Amino acid sequence: MTHPIFHQNKRKIKKLPDKTKTEAWTEAIFHWLFSIGETYDNLEVFIDKEKTLKAQLNTLLQNVLTDTENPKTITSTFFNRLPSIRQQLQNDLEAVFEFDPAAQSIDEVLIAYPGFFAITVYRLSHELWINKVPILPRLISEYVHSKTGIDIHPGAVIGERFFIDHGTGIVIGETSVIGNDVKIYQGVTLGALTVSKDKAEIKRHPSIGNNVTIYANATILGGQTTIGDDSVIGGNVWITNSVPEQSLVYHKSEIIIKSKAKFPEPLNFVI
């Protein structure tokens, strides 16, 4: 017995990961990492939750890995890396609190700042990405994208003390490389110039040096484009060429303000 649609739906992987369960696991591991909610001040409860999260990740991995790949090995590697990732995230958290004058406390940044949530989930999905887990890292990152408006590809390489302010509309492409102590504001795009599919393996996205600030709606494109250390990229600029260290790049616009008193009343038209 055959069916034309059934045969078209055959996939290379055994089963697509459960989207709802993946999103729930993403939320749960974020809360567990920072002991948000429940009674995580109790070590036994904390360890029991870790076991649950491991089992859930193992199940998610079983759906996307081949029969020759061992989900338990990847799960073990991932959780062994979490203490180091947690310290890295603590540095990110403190950087946000230090540089945002509106932040009243570390706890406020932790539970109320979408940029920090996006950074956290990026660092987790990146760990799965470098372990060559298919689909799942993208599914995790797209959950954050839908929730926060911040789109960070799990393949991007991002340094220490990363700070996203506001965040809505930020796009960071797969081969982007971002240094330490970088601050990025809403609407920034680190994107690729148009390339053909056969060049998908080359570096397509820019490199950002250390201690760089990129203000709102700046667009930086191209795999050969490098922003030098200690530079400031102003809002609304469009960059496709490298910028040397300690540069200030800004978009020049003209704003004219005149007194209304010098002009006659405008006619009121009704259409």
Solvent accessible surface area in square Angstrom, and as a share of the most:
residue,aa,sasa,rsa
1,M,241,1.08
2,T,109,0.63
3,H,94,0.42
4,P,97,0.61
5,I,104,0.53
6,F,127,0.53
7,H,85,0.38
8,Q,141,0.63
9,N,82,0.42
10,K,137,0.58
11,R,142,0.52
12,K,207,0.88
13,I,31,0.16
14,K,122,0.52
15,K,129,0.55
16,L,81,0.41
17,P,13,0.08
18,D,60,0.31
19,K,123,0.52
20,T,101,0.59
21,K,127,0.54
22,T,0,0.00
23,E,38,0.17
24,A,61,0.47
25,W,5,0.02
26,T,1,0.00
27,E,40,0.18
28,A,25,0.19
29,I,0,0.00
30,F,10,0.04
31,H,66,0.30
32,W,12,0.04
33,L,15,0.08
34,F,17,0.07
35,S,57,0.37
36,I,35,0.18
37,G,49,0.47
38,E,123,0.55
39,T,82,0.47
40,Y,16,0.06
41,D,139,0.72
42,N,73,0.38
43,L,127,0.63
44,E,124,0.56
45,V,47,0.27
46,F,52,0.22
47,I,69,0.35
48,D,73,0.38
49,K,44,0.19
50,E,42,0.19
51,K,127,0.54
52,T,59,0.34
53,L,0,0.00
54,K,74,0.31
55,A,60,0.46
56,Q,76,0.34
57,L,0,0.00
58,N,22,0.11
59,T,73,0.42
60,L,7,0.03
61,L,0,0.00
62,Q,80,0.36
63,N,28,0.14
64,V,1,0.00
65,L,2,0.01
66,T,70,0.41
67,D,126,0.65
68,T,132,0.77
69,E,71,0.32
70,N,84,0.43
71,P,22,0.14
72,K,140,0.59
73,T,80,0.47
74,I,22,0.11
75,T,8,0.05
76,S,55,0.35
77,T,53,0.31
78,F,1,0.00
79,F,12,0.05
80,N,114,0.58
81,R,94,0.34
82,L,6,0.03
83,P,97,0.61
84,S,58,0.38
85,I,3,0.02
86,R,70,0.26
87,Q,102,0.45
88,Q,37,0.17
89,L,0,0.00
90,Q,44,0.19
91,N,41,0.21
92,D,0,0.00
93,L,4,0.02
94,E,82,0.37
95,A,5,0.04
96,V,1,0.01
97,F,79,0.33
98,E,126,0.57
99,F,86,0.36
100,D,14,0.07
101,P,129,0.81
102,A,67,0.52
103,A,11,0.08
104,Q,143,0.64
105,S,46,0.29
106,I,53,0.27
107,D,93,0.48
108,E,54,0.24
109,V,0,0.00
110,L,19,0.10
111,I,121,0.61
112,A,63,0.49
113,Y,36,0.14
114,P,59,0.37
115,G,2,0.02
116,F,1,0.00
117,F,16,0.07
118,A,1,0.01
119,I,0,0.00
120,T,0,0.00
121,V,0,0.00
122,Y,7,0.03
123,R,13,0.05
124,L,2,0.01
125,S,0,0.00
126,H,35,0.16
127,E,8,0.03
128,L,1,0.00
129,W,80,0.28
130,I,94,0.48
131,N,43,0.22
132,K,168,0.71
133,V,4,0.02
134,P,49,0.31
135,I,73,0.37
136,L,0,0.00
137,P,1,0.00
138,R,99,0.36
139,L,31,0.15
140,I,2,0.01
141,S,7,0.04
142,E,65,0.29
143,Y,36,0.14
144,V,6,0.04
145,H,63,0.28
146,S,93,0.60
147,K,110,0.47
148,T,18,0.10
149,G,24,0.23
150,I,1,0.00
151,D,31,0.16
152,I,8,0.04
153,H,23,0.10
154,P,0,0.00
155,G,12,0.12
156,A,0,0.00
157,V,78,0.45
158,I,11,0.06
159,G,15,0.15
160,E,56,0.25
161,R,89,0.33
162,F,0,0.00
163,F,3,0.01
164,I,2,0.01
165,D,19,0.10
166,H,121,0.54
167,G,0,0.00
168,T,94,0.54
169,G,36,0.35
170,I,0,0.00
171,V,58,0.33
172,I,2,0.01
173,G,10,0.10
174,E,48,0.21
175,T,30,0.18
176,S,0,0.00
177,V,59,0.34
178,I,3,0.02
179,G,16,0.16
180,N,52,0.27
181,D,41,0.21
182,V,0,0.00
183,K,31,0.13
184,I,0,0.00
185,Y,43,0.17
186,Q,62,0.28
187,G,19,0.18
188,V,0,0.00
189,T,36,0.21
190,L,0,0.00
191,G,9,0.09
192,A,38,0.30
193,L,85,0.42
194,T,141,0.82
195,V,61,0.35
196,S,62,0.40
197,K,180,0.76
198,D,123,0.64
199,K,103,0.44
200,A,40,0.31
201,E,166,0.74
202,I,88,0.45
203,K,69,0.29
204,R,35,0.13
205,H,15,0.07
206,P,0,0.00
207,S,25,0.16
208,I,5,0.03
209,G,15,0.14
210,N,66,0.34
211,N,74,0.38
212,V,0,0.00
213,T,18,0.11
214,I,0,0.00
215,Y,91,0.34
216,A,24,0.19
217,N,77,0.39
218,A,0,0.00
219,T,24,0.14
220,I,0,0.00
221,L,17,0.08
222,G,4,0.03
223,G,16,0.15
224,Q,161,0.71
225,T,3,0.02
226,T,62,0.36
227,I,0,0.00
228,G,8,0.08
229,D,43,0.22
230,D,64,0.33
231,S,0,0.00
232,V,54,0.31
233,I,0,0.00
234,G,10,0.09
235,G,25,0.24
236,N,95,0.49
237,V,10,0.06
238,W,179,0.63
239,I,13,0.07
240,T,49,0.29
241,N,113,0.58
242,S,65,0.42
243,V,18,0.11
244,P,101,0.63
245,E,113,0.51
246,Q,144,0.64
247,S,21,0.14
248,L,123,0.61
249,V,38,0.22
250,Y,145,0.55
251,H,107,0.48
252,K,175,0.74
253,S,78,0.50
254,E,146,0.66
255,I,145,0.74
256,I,118,0.60
257,I,158,0.80
258,K,141,0.60
259,S,56,0.36
260,K,182,0.77
261,A,97,0.75
262,K,168,0.71
263,F,117,0.49
264,P,117,0.74
265,E,156,0.70
266,P,103,0.65
267,L,143,0.71
268,N,142,0.73
269,F,163,0.68
270,V,149,0.85
271,I,211,1.07
